Amino acid sequence: MKSIRIIFPTLFALLILLSVGSVAFISISTQMKEAKETAGVILDLVVSDVEAELQNHLNLAYELTHVYAQEIGAYHLTNNDDILSPDFVNTMIKAVRSDSQIARNLNITFSNPNGQNLSLDSSDHGQQIVRLSDIRKGGEVKTFTYDNYGKKQPPISIDKIHYDPRSEIFYQRALEERGMITGGIKPSALAGGRLIASVAEPVFGHNNQLRMVVSSDIDLDSIQTYLQSLHLPEHSTGFLFNRHGKLLASTLPSAVAPSKNTSLISLHDQPDTIIHSAAQLIEKRNGTLDLTKTDRLTYQQDGQTLYTYVAPVKNRFHLGWNLAIVISESGLIDNLRKGIEMTALLTFALIIIAILVGLFLSSWMIKPIVTLHKAASALEHDQLTEPQLPINQLVRDSAKPNEFGRLAQVFIRMIDEIRTRNDLMQIQLDRLRHEVVDSETQSEIKRISDSPFFKDLKDKAEALRASRRMVISRDHDSGLRNDETTSEHTSKDR
Amino acid sequence: MGKLIAIHSFRGGTGKSNITGNIAALLALDGYRVGIVDTDIQSPGIHALFNFSADQIRFSLNEYLLGQCGISDAAYEVTDRLPLQDISHHGHLFLIPASMKTGDITRILQEGYDVGRLNIGFQELIQKMKLDFLIIDTHPGISEETLLSAAVSDALILILRPDRQDYQGTAIMMELAKQLRIPNIQLIINKALNHKDFTTLKQRVELTYGAPVLGIIPLSDDVAALGSGGLFCLSHQQHEMTRVLKNIVAEFKEL
């Protein structure tokens, strides 16, 4: 016999296992399929965002340089284009401050043939600062904040570095090209050695004499920060590299990516296996790392599928920078796996709860049933008293406001009925037995009393009683006479 | 004038002799002069309750019935078997035993005896011993001698056990006693099992037989343990059975 104590919890557990399990199976299998299918889509979305942001980053330097060069061209400066005059500096501070409302990471530098240099920086790296230097006065760089410049306050720092902008490559190239150029990547002398690539444009006067060179820096550090802020799937990597196969920035921690005052590291020398293998594959497919077109790659590494997107970062001066994003399928599936584990854990917890609830319910339900069974069994064996017949428990159960209570009430009525019937039956049996005995007794009495022996006995008994009465009477009289004689003798004696 | 009381049962083993001996002893302790006649000649036994042995008996009821002695010669005082400190000054207990000799028993059974002589003997005993109660311990069943002994008694006490055979036999005995016009028939139920139902049992028995129940004595292992080696009411004075016997004795005085 399978007890309800087992059937109920098992049924509950199976029900939960079936429902949760089937839902989980359907959703997991669907998601697994979708995950694989959508890896490419996710990659497209990520890449398009990153590409757009990078292009903005690069183009900002071009736009700023060009716009400020144009404006300076129309701007009349006195005293042989003294770019360190307070009027000019304040005008530029206002202009840059205004522009920094529109674009972040904004920096602009003005350098003139006299060796004067004015650099305004509104980047995220620090405060909004202005740097001034004049090689004719030693070339030391005085740094002010926008707010404290021109307010008779000392500079926040003075770098005695003998800075001469005219010796900078971007300056010289801008003069050579007589137009907008992009310099190579080098540590910045003014910005604490951070790796930068400068965009520069010369400004000429009416007599084609150089008035100044306007430049803006592309800061690899800020690109690195941006890439690191990307929320790529787990085991996925994004990195920026130049045509020479040097890593410029990546989503990896800075220890792996280049940082200030360090030379650029080759992709082939990267300790990160994803970057390393992706670079090898890209180079193998294109024969070079100087890419000219977008490419998609899917390859296996360490048993996992990697989806790679690689494209040159479009810019006006063909910097030869390339972006690669590698997304691991396992990264997507891992999330699913975590979902599966969570679902399994939840299912297990639900099953435990179901078993406990089932046990409680079955125990609650069985108790009155067991009592009813015991009562029915006792009735079957004509046992109408405690402890065989659990009448007290039945009375307690009958108070329950449910079906068991009503059933117990019916049982109690039934027991009362059976008891009444039993009593009646006992009375009837007693009566019948009595009647049987009575009839036997009467028959025996009649047999004896009708016998000559008994008739004779009655006569004898009567005679004996008469004799006894007589003896008693005689003894009584004799006793009286004796008493009287005694009395007379007593009188005579007296 | 002393009362002649017959104590009888339809079947043997009802505890008749035991009850007779105890009632007689309790009456004597209460200051009455009491005699017991063992008319159960076929199977005498009441003498055992008083530690009375065969060699102490010179004459018995058998000799009297055969005309070999007077009834007084067969009467033995057994008052000294009772605790003297408890007995009232006037209380006396006499025993007229039946012979325990097989030859005597056989002779009486073969020849029978004159119930008239027995009747005279009863009367003589009451008179000579100045008895308040003469109790006849009868032979169980229905026999001429027994019925006639009962017929001359002032009261007949029927002892029965609460079982079907005894109920039926007692009913026959009761009816015959009525037809013999025996006065004052009363019942004692011995060895009753269910204490809780005593009231119901008493009512049912009284209703069935049309006679009062003097008392109901519960079945007791203590009685069985004592056997017939003595008087229970003396050895178990605080016992339930002794209490019931005392109640019966109280009713006895009103007979």
Chai-1 contact restraints between the chains, C-beta under 6 A:
chainA,res_idxA,chainB,res_idxB,connection_type,confidence,min_distance_angstrom,max_distance_angstrom,comment,restraint_id
A,V437,B,Q168,contact,1.0,0.0,6.0,A-B,restraint_1
A,T441,B,Q168,contact,1.0,0.0,6.0,A-B,restraint_2
A,T441,B,A171,contact,1.0,0.0,6.0,A-B,restraint_3
A,T441,B,I172,contact,1.0,0.0,6.0,A-B,restraint_4
A,E444,B,I172,contact,1.0,0.0,6.0,A-B,restraint_5
A,I445,B,I172,contact,1.0,0.0,6.0,A-B,restraint_6
A,I445,B,E175,contact,1.0,0.0,6.0,A-B,restraint_7
A,S449,B,Q179,contact,1.0,0.0,6.0,A-B,restraint_8
A,L457,B,L147,contact,1.0,0.0,6.0,A-B,restraint_9
A,K460,B,L148,contact,1.0,0.0,6.0,A-B,restraint_10
A,A461,B,L148,contact,1.0,0.0,6.0,A-B,restraint_11
A,A461,B,A151,contact,1.0,0.0,6.0,A-B,restraint_12
A,A461,B,L180,contact,1.0,0.0,6.0,A-B,restraint_13
A,L464,B,N119,contact,1.0,0.0,6.0,A-B,restraint_14
A,L464,B,L148,contact,1.0,0.0,6.0,A-B,restraint_15
A,L464,B,V152,contact,1.0,0.0,6.0,A-B,restraint_16
A,R465,B,V152,contact,1.0,0.0,6.0,A-B,restraint_17
A,R468,B,N119,contact,1.0,0.0,6.0,A-B,restraint_18
A,R468,B,V152,contact,1.0,0.0,6.0,A-B,restraint_19
A,V471,B,Q123,contact,1.0,0.0,6.0,A-B,restraint_20
A,D475,B,Q127,contact,1.0,0.0,6.0,A-B,restraint_21
